[in-house]
Structure formats: C-alpha cells, structure tokens
C-alpha cells in the first residue's frame, strides 16, 4: 500500500511541475467554434481557397460611424470619423487603419491601367460594340452634356465614348460605398455612415489582444455623443464574445458543481476528511488531464476545459463508491472488494468518452483525450492513494452526517422499488409493461428526423449577428463560405474560363440570385480577350466608318475626334500581362482571388482562382449556382455551410451505427464476467437512452450529432451504476453511493444544460435526462444478493 501511494504521489508531483511549466510558456487557448468542425475532405485547392478567403476576412475590423443625413449631421460624422481614425492609429494595436483614400493611391491605380485602356472593355460594352450599337454614342453625349462633364472632359481624347471609364467602374466590386467629402461613405435608412477599415496586427483569437481591442472600442463608444452611431463588424468581435462566454461557463460549471457537491457530501458524511478524500481523485484527475493535454495539443480549446469541468460529476463516483463500501465494511480491506467493478466502470466510461475521438472533430478529440485522462487519474488515486489516506483518517460507520439516515431510507425503499427478481408474482406484468414502453419509445424515436443545421452551433448573441449582417449588407461584402473555384493549366486559360462563366453570372445578378461577384478576370482580362477588345476598338470606334464619326458629327467635335483617333494609333497594341499586374500594388484588391498552384513544389501543375459572391439569396439560389457549376468540369461551386451540414449529417448517421456497435462490444466484454445476466446491466442505459431521445422528440428539440455522442456517455455512466449495484447485490450502501454519484453527475451535466455554447448544451441536456432514467431503472434489473451474502462479501459470485 505504501509503495503504491509513493508512486502516486510522485506522479502527482510530476504532473504539477509539468503543468506549471506549461503555463509559464504563454500557451494560447482556442475559442473558435470552427475548431470543433470536421474536415470535409476538401481538395488542396479548396483548402487553399478557404484559408485565403477566411484569412483576409479574419484579419479585418470594419468600423462605421453613422449620423443623420442633414448637412450638419454629415459634417459632424466626418469630424468624429477623423477623430476615431486618429485614436485607432495612435493606439498602436493595428497594422493599418484606413479612412479617406489618398489622391496618390487613386491616381496610381488610374495611371497603371491608362496605357492598356484600349484593351479593357466590360462584357456589355464589348457586346454592344460587336453589334455596332449606336446607342453608345447617344449615351456618351448625354453624359458629356450633363453635370458629369467636368469629370469626363479631361479624358475625352483618350476615352471619347467613356468605355474605359465604364470598365474602371465595373472592375471594382459593386457596393453602396462611395466617396463623400473624400471619405468612403454609405447611406442606409436615412443615415450616413463613414467607413474605417482596420487591419489587425495579431490573431483574432489571442486573448490579450482581444481584450485590448475590445477595451479600445469601448473607449471609442464612450467618447461619441448619443446621436452618433458606431457599428462594427469583424471576427475578433465574435471571438472575444466566445472567449468571454467560455471563461464564464468554465467558472460557473466548475465552481457551481464544486459548491453543490461539497454541500451534498458534507451533509452526507459530516466530516471534512471524507469530503477531502471524495474530492482528491477529482483534483488529481483534472491535474493529469490538464498537464498531459497541454503537452499533446498545441492549442487547447476552451470548450474542452468547460466540458472537462463536467468530469467533477463522473470522476468523483470512484471515491464515493470507495467511501460507501468502507462504511459498509469498516474493518475490512475495501480495495480488493471493489476493484473489479471499479475497473469495469473505468473501462466502460473510458470507452464512452474515447468514442468521441472517432468523429473528425478536433475539439471533440481534445475533449475525449482530456476526459479519459481525467478518469484514469481519478481511478489511480482511488487505487493508489485512498487506501493509504483513509487508513490515516479512518472513516467510521458512526460518523456524523446523514449517511446512516439516507442508507436506512434507501433500504426501506428497496422493498417498494420494482425489481424483476424480488417481485416474481408480478414479473410478467412488469415485463409486459417494459415491452409496451419499449415499443412506444422506439416509435417516438423513429419520428425524430434529426437536425444537422450548422447554425445550431452559432454561439454569438443575436444582437451581434444582426449588427454584423447589417454592416456586411451595407457594404456588399462577399460571403467567404460561398464561391466558385476555377481551374486552368495556366493563368491565361484560367481567366478565359472565368470569362466564359461571366455571362451566366450576369444573368444570376439579373435574376436576383446574387447581388454581385468578384473575379480575377474583371481586374485583368485574359490576353485573348484583351486582343479582341483592341480589335473592337479599332474596327468599331476608331476606323474611318466607326462610331467615333457619328459621335463627332452629332457633337460637332471633329477636331477632338481626329486627335482621339491619332492617340489610338500612337498607343502600342500591348496587352496587360498577368505577371506584371500581379507584382503591382493595384492588384492588392483582387490578389486574394488568385490561388496559383496549391502544391508549391509542383511545376507545370494546374492553377486555381476563386470567384467570390455577394448576396446569395437563399437555398434556391444555391441550387441554381450548383447547377451552373456542374456544366463545366473545371468549375466547382463551394458552399462551405452546406458542405459542413452534410458532413454533420453523415457523421450523425455513422455515430448512430457506432452507438449500436458500442452496445455490442460492451455486451461481449460483460459476457466474460456476468454471463447470462449481462442483459441486466445493459437494460438501464439502453432504455434510458430511448427515453432521452423520445423526450427530445416530444419537446421538439432536434437531435444533433452531439446528442448522439452524449448517448455514449449515458451508456458509459449507466454501466457504472448497473455494475456497482449488481456487484453489491443491491446493497443499501451501494444505493447510497449510486445515488450520490447520480446527484453529483447531474450537478455537473445539469449545469451544462444552462450553457450558451450549443455543443455543451446538447451534451448537458442529453446526459441530464439519460442519467435520471438510469438511476430510476438500474434497480429494476439488478439481481438481489441471497440472504446474508452482502454481509459476507460485497460481491456476488459469478
């Protein structure tokens, strides 16, 4: 006994030192809900596209300063936008803070494209030139003799029909943002908003950085008057809320469970030493789980820690059974008596927790490892530590507290509790009742279709989601989870394929399926298209019979037309090369659309680009876009949300099959020890699981993948209860231990039902219902010990 205690104490010391070292390494914790989501078996190109699009969105914080639409209000909003811009810049928290664009940036963009103006046409302009649409002339002259004349006049020689100007406007993303007072501004419902684009200098998931940014935004809001509105949008806002929520739930679930369990144990045992011995396996298990998990995983998820807090209600079961068995047999060595059942309980619960690791969810795998380690640590403490410590602080059967009173009451209740063995005259009626109950439960469960909607995992509050949606809709930002993936052998072929898709995308915009799209070929057309555009200019505009002649005759601008024709002839026929464009600052707006080759070491491999979409309007639009992509094998429509929902559906079905397989494996395991009585141990968790699913169906709660995973825990924890009751011959002291275990577990998992984190909430509500069912049902199926057997040995012979 002493050497086991010494080894255990050495292990606890090493774990403590390891944990202290880990915490001094400034380890970061993950709060992203995306870390819980599975791998959807995407191609390398899709992986790269998703990373590129998400990184560009995750790295930004959008700030809108809003006011009324009157002259005074707009002037005021501009003043506060400039003030906030300066405060954000001076904070030193951000890599870049952009407000009003500089004239140099705008001029640089125009100057770069100016030499290639005769190679750049919108698809609509090219089509109208092919048809020699005379309306082009009328439209040009209408603009020329309008208030726009001041802006058009300086470019008439270079762009008499304003076709290059139209391309410039079309190459930029369609948005309601325009320059007002030299500042990016947008109007919505009678209010004017000034836009500030902030680039983060650190990860949105870094705790300290989140806190600093949120504090800065709070300070900015306090400095604004009541009539000035501040709207923000960015991943860091959701990440900060997730971090705060997870930390709060770790404290409420963990501390709440500890307080409840301490009060429960104190009222039962009435001695501080008993409470300390009950909690010691829990603390040592949590210490082992934390130290090793931090060593195994680069970043530990906060949900893992919150879920780990629920181990309080499971790991403490082992010590409760030890203490209650010691009360029943105070003069005997307890460990040999309970070790077989304790080991089976560890094996069944460990398998139930470890089964989470079969799902391809990084977060769930962490939870599985953390939980199994915690159970092992608690088991080792009971086996190696409690025998020595309880000998020092021996627990007598006449200890103060309510344990004796509770035990006697439970012993009286045994006479009234239905049991298939103790009520032989009523056995058939009980069996018929159980069979009817089973059929009813199976029917209810069969009516539950399940739900795999990814939105069920949303953790951000509705107010934050609404504000984010308002900002994104106002700015017309593309959705990074919905896009087209284009493949080509080289950049030229890639852009040609994009251009073949553009007419269909224009039709999609006209039909209202999307509001806009961004494509690489809108910023730099293919060389083939540029040559075609140049020929259209030469034949349909600047030739001796081109539209420029009609334009000059109608406006009496023959000298200007001659000069424009001469300028065209002097400009070399030199298309814009993709490699040159990619190296210039002007490509920054569209550079994220270019993926290149996913395999950097692969030469002459395929290259990829993405076409992002804005305003995708519902499931019908998604279906049509998918159909559109299906017409070209080199085009793939990616809908990340639908893909993840499909994966959730697949693994929910797979885990349902695994749950049945787990029952089969446990049956084989228990047959080795319990033989023909194995069904008695499986009946309670099985029926409790059916009751849980039927209850969720009746309450209108959709069953998700995480509910199915939690049923594995009901199986593992339910087997613990059945094994201990059966091995003790339904001993009142074991009933006390089982009841205390059920209450402590319900305290832990019951608090999970209050969690605002969907994954934890689903686990909590499932285990809460299932465990109540197990506690009520397990005594019905257990076998009573023969008279006198309990006093002679704590176990039945098998």
VOTIKOL-61181 format. One line per 10 residues: number of its first residue (from 1); their letters; for each residue y, x, z of C-alpha. Coordinates in steps of 0.1 Angstrom, whole numbers, plus 2048, in hexadecimal, padded with zeros to 3 digits. Layout:
% residues N
NUM) A) Y:X:Z; ...
% end
This chain:
% residues 798
1) XXXXXXXXXX) 800:800:800; 818:81C:809; 813:82F:7E9; 819:810:7D4; 839:809:7E7; 844:82E:7E2; 83E:82B:7BC; 850:80A:7BB; 86D:818:7CE; 86F:836:7B6
11) XXXXXXXXXX) 86F:81F:798; 88B:80A:7A7; 89F:82A:7AE; 89A:837:78A; 8A4:815:77B; 8C3:815:791; 8CD:838:786; 8C6:82F:761; 8DB:80F:764; 8F8:822:774
21) XXXXXXXXXX) 8F7:83C:758; 8F6:821:73D; 914:80F:74C; 928:830:74C; 922:834:727; 93B:818:71F; 920:803:70F; 92D:7E5:6FC; 91F:7C2:6FE; 91C:7AA:6E0
31) XXXXXXXXXX) 92B:787:6E1; 927:77D:6BD; 911:75E:6B7; 908:76E:695; 8F4:788:6A8; 8DC:76C:6B1; 8D6:761:68E; 8B8:76C:67A; 8B4:782:65C; 8B3:76C:63D
41) XXXXXXXXXX) 8A1:786:628; 8C0:78C:612; 8C0:7A4:5F6; 8D3:7C5:5FB; 8EF:7B8:5E5; 8F2:799:5FA; 8F2:7AD:61A; 90E:7C3:60C; 922:7A5:600; 91F:794:622
51) XXXXXXXXXX) 929:7B4:634; 947:7B9:61D; 954:796:61F; 94E:792:645; 95D:7B4:64D; 97D:7AC:63A; 980:78A:64C; 976:797:66E; 990:7B2:66D; 9AD:79B:669
61) XXXXXXXXXX) 9C2:785:680; 9D9:76B:66F; 9F8:761:682; A0E:743:676; A30:73D:685; A39:718:67F; A59:704:682; A69:6E5:674; A74:6E4:64F; A9A:6E2:655
71) XXXXXXXXXX) AB0:6FF:64B; AB6:707:66F; A92:706:678; A87:71C:65B; AA1:736:665; A94:734:688; A70:738:67E; A79:757:669; A8B:766:687; A6D:761:69D
81) XXXXXXXXXX) A54:76D:682; A68:78D:680; A68:790:6A5; A43:78B:6A8; A3D:7A3:68C; A4F:7BE:69F; A3E:7B6:6C0; A1B:7B7:6B0; A24:7D8:69F; A31:7E8:6BF
91) XXXXXXXXXX) A13:7DD:6D3; 9FE:7F9:6C3; 9E0:7E3:6C2; 9DD:7DE:69D; 9D7:7F4:67F; 9F0:7E1:66A; A08:7C3:66E; A15:7B4:64E; A31:79B:64A; A49:79A:62D
101) XXXXXXXXXX) A3C:7AF:610; A52:7CB:605; A62:7CB:5E3; A52:7ED:5DD; A2F:7DD:5E0; A37:7C1:5C9; A47:7D8:5B0; A2A:7F0:5B1; A12:7D3:5A9; A27:7C8:58B
111) XXXXXXXXXX) A2D:7EB:57E; A07:7F3:57F; 9FE:7D5:569; A1C:7D7:552; A0E:7F0:538; 9EF:7D9:534; A02:7B8:531; 9F5:7B1:50D; 9D1:7B4:519; 9D5:79B:535
121) XXXXXXXXXX) 9D2:775:52F; 9C6:759:544; 9A7:746:536; 9BD:728:530; 9D8:73C:51D; 9BD:74E:508; 9AE:72C:4FE; 9D0:71E:4F5; 9D8:73D:4E0; 9B7:739:4CE
131) XXXXXXXXXX) 9C1:716:4C5; 9E5:720:4BD; 9F2:707:4D5; A17:701:4CC; A1C:6F3:4EF; A1C:717:4FB; A3E:71B:4EA; A4C:6FB:4F9; A40:704:51C; A4F:726:519
141) XXXXXXXXXX) A71:719:50E; A71:6FF:529; A6D:719:543; A87:72F:532; AA2:714:533; A9A:70A:557; AA5:718:579; A89:732:574; A9D:743:558; AAB:75D:570
151) XXXXXXXXXX) A88:769:578; A7B:767:554; A98:776:541; A92:79B:54A; A6E:799:53D; A74:786:51D; A70:7A4:506; A4F:7AE:517; A42:78B:51C; A54:771:506
161) XXXXXXXXXX) A3B:755:50C; A37:75E:531; A11:762:52C; A0F:782:540; A23:771:55C; A0A:755:55C; 9ED:76E:55F; 9FF:77F:57C; A01:75E:58F; 9DD:755:586
171) XXXXXXXXXX) 9CF:776:591; 9DA:770:5B5; 9C7:758:5CB; 9D4:734:5C9; 9E4:72D:5EB; A00:719:5F9; A10:738:606; A30:742:5F4; A4D:759:5FB; A6A:748:60C
181) XXXXXXXXXX) A86:75E:619; A71:77B:60E; A55:771:627; A32:762:620; A37:73D:629; A23:71D:626; A2C:6F8:62C; A16:6DF:63C; A1E:6BC:648; A43:6C2:64A
191) XXXXXXXXXX) A41:6E4:65B; A48:706:64D; A31:723:658; A38:748:655; A19:75E:650; A11:77F:662; 9F1:791:658; 9E3:7A8:673; 9C8:7C2:66E; 9B4:7CA:68D
201) XXXXXXXXXX) 9B0:7EE:697; 990:7E9:6AB; 971:7D3:6AA; 977:7AE:6B1; 959:7AF:6C8; 966:7CB:6DF; 96D:7BB:701; 98B:7D0:70B; 99B:7CD:6E8; 996:7A7:6E9
211) XXXXXXXXXX) 9A7:7A5:70B; 9C5:7B9:6FF; 9C9:7A5:6DF; 9C6:783:6F1; 9DF:78F:70B; 9F7:799:6F0; 9F4:777:6DF; 9F9:766:700; A19:77A:705; A26:771:6E3
221) XXXXXXXXXX) A20:74C:6E9; A34:74E:70A; A52:75D:6F7; A54:741:6DE; A69:722:6E4; A57:700:6E6; A61:6F6:6C2; A52:715:6B3; A2C:712:6AC; A15:72F:6AC
231) XXXXXXXXXX) 9F3:72B:69A; 9D9:746:698; 9B8:74B:685; 99F:767:687; 97D:771:693; 98A:783:6B1; 996:762:6C0; 973:753:6BE; 963:774:6CA; 97B:775:6E8
241) XXXXXXXXXX) 972:751:6F1; 94D:758:6EE; 951:776:705; 964:763:71F; 94B:746:71D; 92D:75D:720; 93B:770:73E; 944:74F:74F; 921:742:74A; 911:762:756
251) XXXXXXXXXX) 923:75E:776; 91F:738:77A; 8FA:738:771; 8F1:758:784; 907:753:7A3; 900:72D:7A3; 8DB:732:7A2; 8DC:74D:7BD; 8F1:738:7D5; 8DA:719:7CF
261) XXXXXXXXXX) 8BA:72D:7D4; 8C7:73F:7F3; 8D0:71E:803; 8AE:710:7F9; 89A:72D:807; 8AF:730:826; 8A9:70B:82E; 883:710:827; 87C:731:838; 899:734:850
271) XXXXXXXXXX) 898:75A:851; 8AE:773:83F; 890:78A:83A; 87D:770:827; 89B:768:811; 89F:78E:80A; 87A:792:802; 87C:774:7EB; 899:782:7D8; 88D:7A6:7D6
281) XXXXXXXXXX) 876:7A1:7B8; 892:78F:7A6; 8AB:7AB:7AC; 893:7C7:7A3; 887:7B4:784; 8AB:7AF:778; 8B2:7D4:77F; 895:7DF:76A; 89D:7C7:74E; 8C1:7D1:74D
291) XXXXXXXXXX) 8BB:7F7:74E; 8A0:7F7:733; 8B1:7DE:71C; 8D1:7F2:71B; 8BB:810:712; 8A9:7FE:6F6; 8C5:7EB:6E6; 8E5:7FA:6D9; 8F9:7DA:6E2; 8ED:7C1:6FB
301) XXXXXXXXXX) 8F7:79D:6F4; 909:789:70F; 8F2:76C:709; 8D5:782:712; 8E5:789:734; 8ED:764:739; 8C9:75B:731; 8BD:777:746; 8CF:766:763; 8B6:74A:760
311) XXXXXXXXXX) 89A:763:76A; 8A6:75B:78D; 892:73B:78C; 872:74B:77D; 86F:76E:78C; 874:760:7AF; 854:74C:7AB; 83E:76A:7B2; 84E:772:7D3; 84E:74D:7DE
321) XXXXXXXXXX) 828:74B:7D8; 823:76B:7EB; 838:75F:809; 828:73C:809; 805:74B:807; 80E:763:824; 818:745:839; 7F7:734:832; 7E3:754:83B; 7F9:768:852
331) XXXXXXXXXX) 7DD:77F:85E; 7CE:787:83D; 7D7:79E:820; 7E8:788:807; 7EA:79D:7E7; 7C5:79D:7DE; 7C5:777:7E2; 7E2:76F:7CB; 7E1:78D:7B3; 7CA:77C:799
341) XXXXXXXXXX) 7DF:75D:797; 7FF:772:799; 7F3:788:77C; 7EA:76A:766; 80B:75A:76E; 81D:77A:763; 808:77C:743; 80E:757:739; 833:758:741; 837:77A:730
351) XXXXXXXXXX) 826:76E:711; 83C:74F:711; 85C:764:713; 84F:77F:6FB; 847:764:6E1; 86C:761:6DB; 86A:784:6CB; 857:776:6AD; 876:764:6A1; 88C:77B:68C
361) XXXXXXXXXX) 8AA:776:6A4; 8B8:797:6B1; 8C7:785:6CF; 8A6:772:6D7; 893:793:6D5; 8AA:7A2:6EE; 8A5:783:705; 880:787:701; 880:7AC:70B; 898:7A6:727
371) XXXXXXXXXX) 884:789:735; 862:79A:733; 870:7BA:744; 87E:7A4:75F; 85D:793:766; 84A:7B4:766; 864:7C2:77F; 860:7A4:796; 83A:7A5:794; 839:7CB:79C
381) XXXXXXXXXX) 850:7C4:7BA; 839:7A9:7C8; 81A:7BF:7C2; 828:7E0:7CE; 846:7D9:7E4; 841:7B8:7F7; 820:7C1:808; 830:7DF:819; 852:7CE:820; 842:7AE:82D
391) XXXXXXXXXX) 82C:7C3:845; 84C:7D1:853; 85D:7AF:855; 83E:79A:85B; 843:775:853; 832:75F:86E; 826:73C:868; 83D:72F:883; 85D:73C:873; 87C:727:876
401) XXXXXXXXXX) 886:711:859; 878:6F2:847; 859:703:837; 841:6F4:850; 851:6D2:84D; 850:6D3:827; 82C:6DF:827; 821:6C3:83D; 833:6A9:828; 824:6B7:808
411) XXXXXXXXXX) 802:6B6:818; 807:691:820; 813:68B:7FC; 7F3:69A:7EE; 7E1:67B:7FA; 7F7:664:7E5; 7FB:67B:7C7; 7E5:671:7AA; 7C9:68A:7A3; 7AD:687:78A
421) XXXXXXXXXX) 794:695:7A3; 79F:686:7C4; 7A2:663:7B6; 77F:65E:7A6; 781:638:7A7; 7A1:637:794; 799:654:77D; 793:63E:75E; 7B4:62B:763; 7C6:64C:767
431) XXXXXXXXXX) 7B6:65A:748; 7BE:63A:734; 7E2:63D:740; 7E4:661:736; 7D5:65A:714; 7EE:63E:70E; 80A:654:71A; 7FF:670:702; 7FE:658:6E4; 821:64B:6ED
441) XXXXXXXXXX) 82F:66E:6F1; 820:67A:6D0; 82E:65C:6BE; 851:663:6CC; 84F:688:6C4; 844:680:6A0; 865:66D:69B; 87A:68B:6A2; 884:69C:681; 894:6BA:691
451) XXXXXXXXXX) 8B5:6CA:689; 8BD:6EC:67A; 8E3:6E8:675; 8F3:709:67C; 912:6F7:689; 8FE:6EE:6A8; 901:713:6B2; 927:712:6B1; 936:71E:6D2; 95B:71D:6CC
461) XXXXXXXXXX) 96F:6FF:6D9; 979:6E4:6C1; 99E:6EC:6C6; 999:710:6BA; 983:705:69D; 99D:6EB:692; 9B9:704:693; 9A5:71D:680; 99D:703:665; 9C2:6F9:663
471) XXXXXXXXXX) 9CC:71D:65D; 9B1:724:644; 9B8:704:631; 9DE:70B:631; 9D9:72E:623; 9BC:724:60B; 9A6:741:619; 984:745:609; 965:73D:61D; 952:75E:622
481) XXXXXXXXXX) 931:74B:626; 932:73B:603; 935:750:5E3; 925:759:5C2; 913:77A:5BF; 915:789:59C; 8FF:7A5:58F; 905:7BC:571; 8F9:7DD:563; 91D:7EC:565
491) XXXXXXXXXX) 940:7E0:56E; 947:7D5:54B; 928:7BE:548; 92F:7B2:56B; 952:7A5:562; 945:796:542; 92D:781:555; 948:777:56D; 95D:76C:550; 941:757:542
501) XXXXXXXXXX) 93F:745:564; 965:73F:567; 967:720:550; 94D:70F:566; 961:719:585; 980:70A:575; 96E:6EA:570; 962:6EB:594; 986:6EE:59F; 990:6D0:589
511) XXXXXXXXXX) 973:6BC:597; 97E:6C4:5BB; 95E:6D7:5C4; 973:6F5:5CD; 998:6FB:5D1; 999:71E:5C3; 984:73E:5BD; 98A:763:5BD; 979:779:5A4; 97B:79E:59B
521) XXXXXXXXXX) 980:795:576; 9A0:781:57F; 9B0:7A2:58B; 9A2:7B8:570; 991:7A7:552; 975:7B7:53F; 97D:7D0:524; 96F:7B8:50B; 986:79C:517; 9A4:7B3:517
531) XXXXXXXXXX) 99E:7BD:4F3; 99A:798:4EA; 9BB:790:4FC; 9CD:7AC:4E9; 9C0:79E:4C8; 9CC:77B:4D1; 9EF:789:4D9; 9F0:79C:4B8; 9E4:77F:4A2; 9F2:760:4B3
541) XXXXXXXXXX) A12:76D:4C3; A20:78C:4B3; A14:788:48F; A2C:77E:473; A20:75A:477; A1A:75A:49C; A27:743:4B7; A44:75C:4BE; A53:751:49D; A54:72C:4A8
551) XXXXXXXXXX) A61:737:4CA; A7E:74B:4BA; A87:72F:4A2; A88:714:4BC; A9D:729:4D5; AB1:73C:4BB; AA5:75D:4CA; A9B:76F:4AA; AA9:791:4B5; A96:78F:4D6
561) XXXXXXXXXX) A76:785:4C5; A79:7A3:4AD; A7E:7BA:4CB; A60:7AB:4DC; A4B:7B0:4BD; A56:7D4:4BB; A4E:7D9:4E0; A2B:7CC:4DA; A25:7E4:4BD; A31:801:4D2
571) XXXXXXXXXX) A19:7F9:4EF; 9F8:80B:4EB; 9D8:7F6:4E9; 9CA:805:509; 9B6:7ED:520; 9B7:7F1:545; 999:805:550; 985:7F9:56E; 982:81C:57E; 9A8:821:57C
581) XXXXXXXXXX) 9AF:7FF:58B; 997:804:5A8; 9A9:824:5B3; 9CB:814:5B4; 9DB:802:5D2; 9DF:7E2:5BD; 9B9:7DD:5BF; 9BA:7D8:5E4; 9BC:7B2:5E2; 99C:7AF:5CD
591) XXXXXXXXXX) 98A:7CF:5D6; 973:7BE:5EF; 965:7A9:5D2; 957:7C8:5C3; 936:7D2:5D3; 929:7ED:5BB; 905:7F7:5C0; 8F5:7EE:5E2; 8E1:80E:5E0; 8F9:82B:5E1
601) XXXXXXXXXX) 8DF:844:5D6; 8D4:830:5B8; 8E1:83B:596; 8E6:823:579; 8DB:806:58F; 8E9:7E3:58E; 90C:7DC:59C; 918:7BD:5AD; 937:7A9:5B4; 93F:789:5C7
611) XXXXXXXXXX) 954:76B:5BD; 961:75B:5DD; 968:736:5DF; 982:722:5F2; 981:6FD:5FC; 95C:6F6:5F4; 95B:6D1:5F8; 93B:6C6:60A; 916:6C6:603; 919:6B6:5E0
621) XXXXXXXXXX) 930:6D3:5D5; 918:6ED:5E3; 8FB:6DC:5D0; 90F:6DD:5AF; 919:702:5B5; 8F5:70B:5BB; 8EC:6F9:59A; 907:70C:588; 8FA:72E:594; 8D6:724:58A
631) XXXXXXXXXX) 8E0:724:565; 8E4:74B:566; 8CA:762:575; 8E5:77B:57C; 8F9:763:591; 8EF:758:5B5; 901:73F:5CA; 900:749:5EE; 906:72F:609; 901:742:62A
641) XXXXXXXXXX) 902:723:640; 8E8:711:62C; 8D2:730:62A; 8D3:735:650; 8CC:710:655; 8AE:713:63E; 8A2:731:652; 8A6:71E:673; 891:702:664; 876:71A:658
651) XXXXXXXXXX) 873:72B:67A; 875:70A:68D; 856:6FF:67A; 846:721:67E; 84C:722:6A3; 83E:6FF:6A7; 81E:70C:698; 820:72B:6AE; 824:714:6CD; 802:704:6C4
661) XXXXXXXXXX) 7F4:727:6BE; 801:732:6E0; 7EE:715:6F1; 7CF:720:6DE; 7D3:744:6EA; 7DA:73B:70D; 7BB:724:70C; 7A5:741:702; 7B4:757:71D; 7AF:73D:739
671) XXXXXXXXXX) 78C:734:72E; 781:757:739; 78B:74E:75D; 78B:728:760; 770:71D:747; 76D:6F8:742; 78A:6F2:75A; 7A3:703:743; 7B0:6E1:737; 7BC:6DA:75A
681) XXXXXXXXXX) 7D5:6F7:758; 7E1:6EF:735; 7E5:6C9:739; 805:6CA:74E; 81A:6E1:737; 80D:6D0:718; 816:6AD:723; 837:6B9:732; 840:6C8:710; 839:6A7:6FF
691) XXXXXXXXXX) 84E:695:719; 86A:6AD:713; 86A:6A8:6ED; 867:682:6F2; 884:682:70A; 89A:696:6F2; 890:67D:6D6; 898:65F:6EC; 8BA:66E:6F6; 8C3:675:6D2
701) XXXXXXXXXX) 8C4:69B:6D7; 8B9:6AE:6B8; 89C:6C6:6BD; 8A5:6E9:6B1; 893:70A:6AE; 8A0:713:6D1; 890:6F4:6E1; 86F:6FE:6D2; 873:721:6DF; 87A:713:702
711) XXXXXXXXXX) 859:6FF:700; 848:721:701; 859:727:723; 84D:705:72F; 82A:710:726; 82D:731:738; 83E:724:757; 828:705:757; 809:71A:757; 816:72D:775
721) XXXXXXXXXX) 818:70D:788; 7F5:701:77D; 7E5:722:784; 7F2:725:7A7; 7EA:701:7B0; 7C7:704:7A2; 7BF:726:7B2; 7CA:71A:7D4; 7B6:6F9:7D2; 7D7:6E5:7D3
731) XXXXXXXXXX) 7E0:6F5:7F4; 7FF:6E7:805; 80D:709:809; 809:70F:7E4; 819:6ED:7DE; 837:6FA:7F2; 838:71A:7DD; 835:706:7BD; 850:6ED:7C8; 868:709:7D2
741) XXXXXXXXXX) 861:71B:7B1; 868:6FB:79E; 888:6F6:7B1; 894:71A:7AC; 88B:719:787; 89D:6F8:783; 8BB:706:794; 8BC:723:77B; 8B3:710:75B; 8C5:6F0:766
751) XXXXXXXXXX) 8E5:704:767; 8DE:70F:743; 8E1:6EA:738; 905:6EC:742; 90B:70A:72C; 923:707:70F; 90F:720:6FC; 8F7:70B:6E6; 8DA:723:6E8; 8DA:723:70E
761) XXXXXXXXXX) 8E1:6FE:710; 8C2:6F6:6FA; 8AC:70D:70F; 8B9:6FE:72F; 8B5:6D9:726; 891:6DF:719; 885:6F3:737; 896:6DB:74F; 883:6BD:742; 863:6D0:73C
771) XXXXXXXXXX) 862:6DF:75F; 867:6BE:770; 84A:6B1:75C; 834:6CF:765; 83C:6CB:78A; 832:6A6:78A; 814:6AA:774; 803:6CA:780; 7F5:6BB:7A1; 7E5:69F:78C
781) XXXXXXXXXX) 7CE:6B6:77A; 7C7:6D2:793; 7A5:6D3:7A5; 7A4:6CD:7CA; 793:6E8:7DF; 774:6DE:7F2; 778:6D6:817; 77E:6F6:82A; 782:70B:80B; 7A7:711:80F
791) XXXXXXXX) 7A4:71F:831; 789:737:827; 798:744:808; 7B7:73C:7F5; 7A4:739:7D4; 789:725:7C5; 76B:737:7B9; 765:735:793
% end
